[in-house]
């Protein structure tokens, strides 16, 4: 059973990558300027505002790091492995230090 942590929603901006059958959200940051820095200006991907909140582990879940000190979601990606590679020694080492927790999240468009 998934551990329930005391978290709160975080508002972020991201870019939407559309394919013929679905949309994937990438490059989650607190400002639109930070998202633009990651974008290819030749691609017309829209920037959208979203709210990230704790979710459940489902096949299509996004995953993120709950930063305990900052009390916010960071490193939001469309799968767990993409978040995990952000940590040189794995997320478990940071969790053991009490810095945060890797958790599944829900993304709501605002």
N, C-alpha and C positions, 0 to 999 in steps of 0.2 A: 504494500500500500504506500502511496506517495506521501512523503512527509509534508505536513502543512506548516508553512512558516508565516510569520506575521509580515506581510508585504503590503504595499499600496500601489495603486496604478501610477504609471509614469507616462506623461505625454512626450512623444517624440515625433520627428519627421523622418521620412524614408522615401526611397524611389520605388516606383512600381514597374516591374519588368513584365510585359505581357507576351504570352505566346498564344497560339491559336486556341488552346484549350484551358489555360489558367493564367492567373497573375501571381507573381512572387514578389515579395517585398524584401528590399536589400538596403544596406547602408543606413542604419538607424542612428540618428543623432539628435541632440537637443535643438539644433537650429537648421534652417533651410540652407544656410551658407555652407555648413559642414557637409551636408548631403551633396550639394553642388560640386564640392571639391572632389567627390568620388565619381562624378558622372562623366560620361563621354558626351560631349556637346553635340556630337553627330546623331545621337539617339534621342528621340523625343519622349523619354520616360517622364511621366508626371511625378512631381513631389507631392506626397500626401501626408496629412497629419494623422497620427494614430495614438491610441491609448494601449499601453502594454500592461497586462495584469496576469496574476498567477493562473495557470490552467492545469489541465490534466495531460498525462502522457498518452497521446493518441498517434496513429500513424502519420498524420499530417501536421502535428504540433510544431510550432516554433519553440525555440529554447533560448534562454537568456540567463545572465548572471545577475542575481540579486546582490547588490553592493550594500552591505550592512552599514558601513560608515556614511555613505552618501544617501542611504534610504531611497534607492532608485534602481531601475532595471538598466543594465548596460549589456553590450555585446549580444545583441539580438540577432539570431540567425534562423533560417528555415529548418535546421536540424541540429541535434545535440553534438555531433562530431565537429561541426564548424565552430561551435563555442569552445569545445574542449581544446582545440588546437591553439587557442589564444593563450593558454597557460603552459609555460615551458615544462613544468613538472606535473601537469594535470590539475584539474579543478579540485580534486580531493585534497591536495596539499594546502590549497588556499582555504578550503572549507575547514580543514583541521586547525588552521590558524585563526578561525573565527572571522574571516574577512567577508564571507558571503556564501552563496549557495547556487549551484546550477540547477535550474528548474524549468519545466515546460511552461509556456505562456500562451495567453490568448491575445490576439491583435484585433482591436476595434478601430475602424475608420471613423474619424470625427468629421 
